[in-house]
Amino acid sequence: MAEPKKYEYIDSLRGIAILMVVGVHILSFFKVSTSDFFPPLLIDYIYDFRCGVSLFFIVSAYTLTMSHERRKDEKRATRNFFIRRFFRIAPIYYSAIILIYLFNIDHSAAYIKAIPTFWFLSNFLFLNTLSPYIIGTIVPGGWSVSAEFIFYFLFPILTIWVRNTNTSLIFFGIFIAIASIFHYNFYDDPFLSKFEFMEVNFLNQVPIFFLGIFAYHVTQKKDYRVSPYTVVFLACVCLLFAHIPFPYYFMWTIAFTALVIILSKYSLKAFSNKVLASVGKVSFSMYIIHFLVIMALNNFEFGRILPITGFISSLLNFILLYSIVAAVTFCLSNITYKFIEIPGQNLGRKIIKKLDQQNNITV
């Protein structure tokens, strides 16, 4: 197997992640049923594509740790980290919040009245995965943006404690156990179950990020040292899962972590190539925009391209619908990437440069 092109695999993994997410939302977000005649096993399999978000989290933690190591000697590294992260996420996310609000002013006055003001505030502050009171998202899928940003907030502190392969596994074990116990004890709670809070809350998602940090230390630091005590601890966590269900993403995230490690060393064209990398480059815009594309198609009651008479026609309709949404989203995302994401990131860099110049003058 050939050596991988430098970091092409990272964008390719993001490409895989967003293509999975689009698939599950074709299944679940269209008003018109897109799964007629699908066997339950196929529906369950497509629904598991929601774990594409988990792949995003793993890759995010992996690249954040990589970036942190590269910039660890930078002056005011923590301040600059937060500025970079904010201007990486906020421009396209805030644009989507405003666009959806404006769209619904004209099309759904009841929708606007039903949204409390504090929902907008929680979305703008990226806090909506912390409580069922504020979990309601303006942008569909905004819960994952919130989880990502909260992890950004914790990351500078975590880098003090999670500094090698062993500690990343310990933290993963601790938080996967906490998340599982919390989920098991409160899954049927009517309040905590609002808006699928038990699935998407930050506590349930945070273990995934430690797998990205683990993958970084294995692949970039060549750190293979794991304490026997850590192995015993993880074995005990696995025994816990004999009595309570593990999180829905558990097996997928283990597979994703293995894929990150493999692709960092070997170029597997099925998983790392120019096409996937080009999709991955604009994957954040695609994550936000594909919801808007589906909303627009729903507005025109679009969802049945072919007459549905059986499994084959139903499957073909799903594939065609998926292809249309993915293609339109990709084209629009290249535009928003160029005119919203890139200028936003450049603005963040200018602010950092300006602050550094002011500090130098002060000194």
C-alpha positions as CSV (number, residue, x, y, z in Angstrom):
1,M,0.0,0.0,0.0
2,A,1.2,3.5,-0.9
3,E,2.1,6.1,1.7
4,P,-0.7,8.6,2.3
5,K,-0.5,12.1,0.8
6,K,0.1,14.5,3.7
7,Y,-3.2,15.1,5.5
8,E,-5.4,14.3,2.4
9,Y,-6.8,11.5,4.5
10,I,-8.1,14.0,7.1
11,D,-10.2,15.9,4.6
12,S,-11.3,12.6,3.1
13,L,-12.5,11.4,6.5
14,R,-14.5,14.6,6.8
15,G,-15.9,13.9,3.4
16,I,-17.0,10.4,4.5
17,A,-18.6,11.9,7.6
18,I,-20.7,14.5,5.8
19,L,-21.8,12.0,3.2
20,M,-23.0,9.7,6.0
21,V,-24.9,12.5,7.7
22,V,-26.6,13.6,4.4
23,G,-27.8,10.0,4.0
24,V,-29.5,9.7,7.4
25,H,-31.2,13.1,6.9
26,I,-32.5,12.0,3.5
27,L,-34.2,9.2,5.5
28,S,-35.5,11.3,8.4
29,F,-36.0,15.0,7.3
30,F,-38.1,14.8,4.2
31,K,-41.9,15.2,4.8
32,V,-42.5,12.6,2.1
33,S,-41.4,9.1,3.1
34,T,-38.2,8.2,1.4
35,S,-38.0,4.6,2.7
36,D,-41.1,2.9,1.4
37,F,-40.6,-0.9,1.1
38,F,-37.2,-0.7,2.9
39,P,-36.6,-3.6,5.2
40,P,-36.1,-2.7,8.8
41,L,-32.5,-3.8,8.7
42,L,-31.7,-1.4,5.9
43,I,-33.5,1.5,7.7
44,D,-31.5,0.7,10.9
45,Y,-28.3,0.7,8.9
46,I,-29.0,4.0,7.2
47,Y,-30.1,5.5,10.5
48,D,-26.7,4.5,11.9
49,F,-25.2,7.0,9.5
50,R,-25.9,9.6,12.1
51,C,-22.6,8.4,13.6
52,G,-21.0,10.4,10.8
53,V,-21.1,13.2,13.4
54,S,-19.0,11.0,15.7
55,L,-16.4,10.8,12.9
56,F,-16.4,14.6,12.7
57,F,-15.7,14.7,16.4
58,I,-12.8,12.2,16.2
59,V,-11.2,14.1,13.3
60,S,-11.7,17.4,15.1
61,A,-10.0,16.3,18.3
62,Y,-7.2,14.7,16.2
63,T,-6.5,17.9,14.3
64,L,-6.9,20.1,17.3
65,T,-4.3,18.1,19.2
66,M,-2.0,18.3,16.1
67,S,-2.5,22.0,15.9
68,H,-1.9,22.5,19.6
69,E,1.4,20.7,19.4
70,R,2.5,22.8,16.5
71,R,1.6,26.0,18.2
72,K,2.3,25.2,21.8
73,D,5.2,27.7,22.0
74,E,3.1,30.5,20.5
75,K,2.7,33.6,22.7
76,R,-0.9,33.9,24.0
77,A,-1.7,30.5,22.5
78,T,-5.0,30.0,24.4
79,R,-6.3,33.4,23.4
80,N,-5.4,32.8,19.8
81,F,-6.9,29.3,19.9
82,F,-10.3,30.6,20.9
83,I,-10.2,33.3,18.3
84,R,-9.3,30.8,15.5
85,R,-12.0,28.4,16.6
86,F,-14.7,31.0,16.9
87,F,-14.0,32.4,13.4
88,R,-13.9,28.8,12.1
89,I,-17.4,28.0,13.3
90,A,-19.4,31.2,13.9
91,P,-19.6,32.9,10.4
92,I,-21.4,30.1,8.5
93,Y,-23.4,29.0,11.6
94,Y,-24.6,32.4,12.5
95,S,-25.5,33.0,8.8
96,A,-27.6,29.9,8.8
97,I,-29.4,31.0,12.0
98,I,-30.3,34.3,10.5
99,L,-31.3,32.8,7.1
100,I,-33.6,30.2,8.7
101,Y,-35.2,32.9,10.9
102,L,-35.8,35.2,7.8
103,F,-37.2,32.2,5.9
104,N,-39.7,31.3,8.6
105,I,-40.8,34.9,9.0
106,D,-42.4,34.6,5.6
107,H,-43.4,31.0,5.6
108,S,-44.2,30.0,9.2
109,A,-45.2,32.7,11.7
110,A,-46.3,30.0,14.1
111,Y,-42.7,28.6,14.0
112,I,-41.3,32.0,15.0
113,K,-43.8,32.5,17.8
114,A,-43.0,29.0,19.1
115,I,-39.3,29.7,19.5
116,P,-38.4,31.3,22.9
117,T,-35.9,34.1,22.8
118,F,-33.5,32.2,25.0
119,W,-33.3,29.5,22.3
120,F,-31.7,32.1,20.0
121,L,-29.3,33.1,22.8
122,S,-28.3,29.5,23.6
123,N,-27.6,28.9,19.9
124,F,-25.5,32.0,19.5
125,L,-23.6,31.1,22.6
126,F,-23.2,27.4,21.5
127,L,-24.7,26.2,24.8
128,N,-27.8,24.3,23.6
129,T,-26.5,20.8,24.4
130,L,-26.2,21.5,28.1
131,S,-29.8,21.4,29.1
132,P,-33.2,20.2,27.8
133,Y,-34.4,23.8,28.5
134,I,-32.2,25.1,25.7
135,I,-31.6,22.1,23.5
136,G,-33.9,23.4,20.9
137,T,-31.8,24.3,17.8
138,I,-32.6,26.9,15.2
139,V,-30.3,25.3,12.7
140,P,-31.2,21.6,12.4
141,G,-28.2,19.6,13.7
142,G,-27.0,22.6,15.6
143,W,-26.6,20.4,18.7
144,S,-23.3,19.0,17.2
145,V,-22.0,22.5,16.7
146,S,-22.7,23.2,20.3
147,A,-20.9,20.0,21.4
148,E,-18.0,20.9,19.2
149,F,-17.7,24.4,20.6
150,I,-18.0,23.3,24.3
151,F,-15.1,20.9,23.6
152,Y,-13.1,23.8,22.2
153,F,-13.7,25.6,25.5
154,L,-12.4,22.7,27.5
155,F,-9.6,21.7,25.2
156,P,-6.8,24.0,26.6
157,I,-7.5,22.6,30.1
158,L,-7.6,19.0,28.8
159,T,-4.2,19.4,27.1
160,I,-2.7,19.7,30.6
161,W,-4.1,16.3,31.7
162,V,-4.4,14.3,28.5
163,R,-0.9,14.2,27.2
164,N,-0.3,10.7,26.0
165,T,-2.0,7.6,24.7
166,N,-2.5,6.1,28.2
167,T,-4.3,9.2,29.7
168,S,-6.5,9.6,26.6
169,L,-7.7,6.0,27.0
170,I,-8.3,6.6,30.8
171,F,-10.4,9.7,30.1
172,F,-12.3,7.9,27.3
173,G,-13.1,5.0,29.7
174,I,-14.2,7.4,32.5
175,F,-16.5,9.5,30.3
176,I,-17.9,6.6,28.4
177,A,-18.9,4.9,31.7
178,I,-20.4,8.2,33.1
179,A,-22.3,8.8,29.8
180,S,-23.6,5.2,29.8
181,I,-24.7,5.2,33.4
182,F,-26.4,8.6,33.0
183,H,-28.2,7.5,29.9
184,Y,-29.3,4.2,31.5
185,N,-30.7,5.9,34.6
186,F,-32.5,8.8,32.9
187,Y,-33.4,7.6,29.4
188,D,-37.1,7.4,30.2
189,D,-37.3,10.7,32.1
190,P,-39.9,12.7,30.3
191,F,-38.1,16.0,30.8
192,L,-34.6,14.9,29.9
193,S,-35.9,13.0,26.9
194,K,-37.2,16.2,25.2
195,F,-35.8,16.9,21.7
196,E,-33.7,13.7,22.0
197,F,-31.6,15.4,24.7
198,M,-30.4,12.0,26.1
199,E,-28.8,11.2,22.8
200,V,-27.3,14.5,21.8
201,N,-26.3,16.1,25.1
202,F,-22.7,17.0,25.6
203,L,-22.0,14.5,28.3
204,N,-23.1,11.7,25.9
205,Q,-20.8,13.0,23.2
206,V,-17.7,14.0,25.0
207,P,-16.1,10.5,25.2
208,I,-15.8,10.5,21.4
209,F,-13.3,13.4,21.4
210,F,-10.8,11.5,23.5
211,L,-10.6,8.8,20.8
212,G,-9.3,11.6,18.4
213,I,-6.7,12.6,20.9
214,F,-5.8,8.9,21.4
215,A,-5.4,8.5,17.6
216,Y,-3.1,11.5,17.5
217,H,-0.7,10.2,20.1
218,V,-0.6,6.8,18.4
219,T,0.0,8.1,14.9
220,Q,1.9,11.3,15.3
221,K,3.8,10.7,18.6
222,K,4.2,7.0,18.0
223,D,3.2,6.5,21.6
224,Y,2.1,2.9,22.1
225,R,2.5,2.8,25.9
226,V,-0.6,1.7,27.8
227,S,-0.4,0.9,31.5
228,P,-1.6,-2.6,32.6
229,Y,-3.8,-0.8,35.1
230,T,-5.5,1.1,32.2
231,V,-6.1,-2.2,30.4
232,V,-7.8,-3.6,33.5
233,F,-9.8,-0.4,33.9
234,L,-11.1,-0.5,30.3
235,A,-11.9,-4.2,30.7
236,C,-14.0,-3.3,33.7
237,V,-15.8,-0.6,31.6
238,C,-16.5,-3.3,29.0
239,L,-18.0,-5.5,31.8
240,L,-20.2,-2.6,32.7
241,F,-21.7,-2.9,29.2
242,A,-22.7,-6.4,29.9
243,H,-25.3,-4.9,32.3
244,I,-26.3,-1.6,30.7
245,P,-26.4,-0.6,27.0
246,F,-23.3,1.3,25.6
247,P,-23.9,4.5,23.7
248,Y,-25.3,4.1,20.2
249,Y,-22.1,5.3,18.6
250,F,-19.7,3.0,20.5
251,M,-18.8,0.4,17.9
252,W,-18.8,3.0,15.1
253,T,-16.3,5.2,16.9
254,I,-14.0,2.3,17.6
255,A,-14.0,1.5,13.8
256,F,-13.5,5.2,12.9
257,T,-10.6,5.5,15.3
258,A,-9.0,2.4,13.7
259,L,-9.6,4.0,10.2
260,V,-7.9,7.2,11.2
261,I,-4.8,5.3,12.4
262,I,-4.7,3.1,9.3
263,L,-5.1,6.0,6.9
264,S,-2.4,8.0,8.6
265,K,0.0,5.3,7.5
266,Y,-1.5,3.7,4.4
267,S,-3.2,5.3,1.4
268,L,-6.5,3.3,0.9
269,K,-8.0,4.9,-2.2
270,A,-11.5,3.8,-1.2
271,F,-11.3,6.0,1.9
272,S,-8.7,8.6,1.0
273,N,-8.8,10.3,-2.4
274,K,-9.2,13.6,-4.2
275,V,-13.0,13.4,-4.5
276,L,-13.6,12.7,-0.8
277,A,-11.0,15.3,0.1
278,S,-12.7,18.0,-2.0
279,V,-16.0,17.1,-0.2
280,G,-14.3,17.2,3.2
281,K,-12.8,20.6,2.6
282,V,-16.3,22.1,2.5
283,S,-17.8,19.6,4.9
284,F,-18.8,22.1,7.6
285,S,-20.6,24.3,5.1
286,M,-22.2,21.1,3.7
287,Y,-23.3,20.1,7.2
288,I,-25.1,23.4,7.7
289,I,-26.4,23.8,4.1
290,H,-27.8,20.4,3.4
291,F,-30.5,21.0,6.0
292,L,-31.4,24.2,4.1
293,V,-31.5,22.3,0.8
294,I,-33.9,19.7,2.3
295,M,-36.0,22.5,3.8
296,A,-36.3,24.1,0.4
297,L,-37.2,20.8,-1.3
298,N,-39.8,20.1,1.4
299,N,-41.3,23.5,0.7
300,F,-42.0,22.4,-2.9
301,E,-43.1,18.9,-1.6
302,F,-40.3,17.4,-3.5
303,G,-39.4,13.8,-2.5
304,R,-40.8,11.4,-5.0
305,I,-38.7,11.4,-8.2
306,L,-40.0,8.0,-9.4
307,P,-43.3,6.2,-8.8
308,I,-42.8,3.9,-5.8
309,T,-44.1,0.4,-6.5
310,G,-41.6,-1.8,-4.6
311,F,-38.2,-2.1,-3.0
312,I,-36.2,-1.4,-6.2
313,S,-38.1,1.7,-7.2
314,S,-38.0,2.9,-3.6
315,L,-34.2,2.4,-3.4
316,L,-33.6,4.1,-6.7
317,N,-35.7,7.1,-5.6
318,F,-33.6,7.3,-2.4
319,I,-30.4,7.1,-4.3
320,L,-31.5,9.8,-6.8
321,L,-32.8,12.0,-4.0
322,Y,-29.5,11.6,-2.1
323,S,-27.5,12.4,-5.2
324,I,-29.5,15.6,-5.9
325,V,-29.2,16.8,-2.3
326,A,-25.5,16.0,-2.0
327,A,-24.7,17.6,-5.4
328,V,-26.6,20.8,-4.8
329,T,-25.2,21.1,-1.3
330,F,-21.7,20.6,-2.5
331,C,-22.0,23.3,-5.1
332,L,-23.6,25.8,-2.7
333,S,-21.0,24.9,0.0
334,N,-18.1,25.8,-2.3
335,I,-19.6,29.2,-2.6
336,T,-20.2,29.7,1.1
337,Y,-16.7,28.3,1.8
338,K,-15.2,30.9,-0.4
339,F,-17.3,33.9,0.6
340,I,-18.2,33.1,4.2
341,E,-15.9,30.6,5.8
342,I,-12.5,31.7,4.3
343,P,-13.2,35.5,4.9
344,G,-14.3,34.5,8.5
345,Q,-11.1,32.6,9.1
346,N,-9.0,35.4,7.6
347,L,-10.8,37.9,9.9
348,G,-9.8,35.8,12.9
349,R,-6.1,35.8,11.7
350,K,-6.2,39.6,11.3
351,I,-7.6,40.1,14.8
352,I,-4.8,37.9,16.2
353,K,-2.2,39.8,14.3
354,K,-3.7,43.2,15.4
355,L,-3.8,42.1,19.1
356,D,-0.2,40.8,18.8
357,Q,0.9,44.2,17.4
358,Q,-0.9,46.1,20.2
359,N,0.8,43.8,22.8
360,N,4.2,44.4,21.2
361,I,3.6,48.2,21.3
362,T,2.6,48.0,25.0
363,V,5.7,45.9,25.8
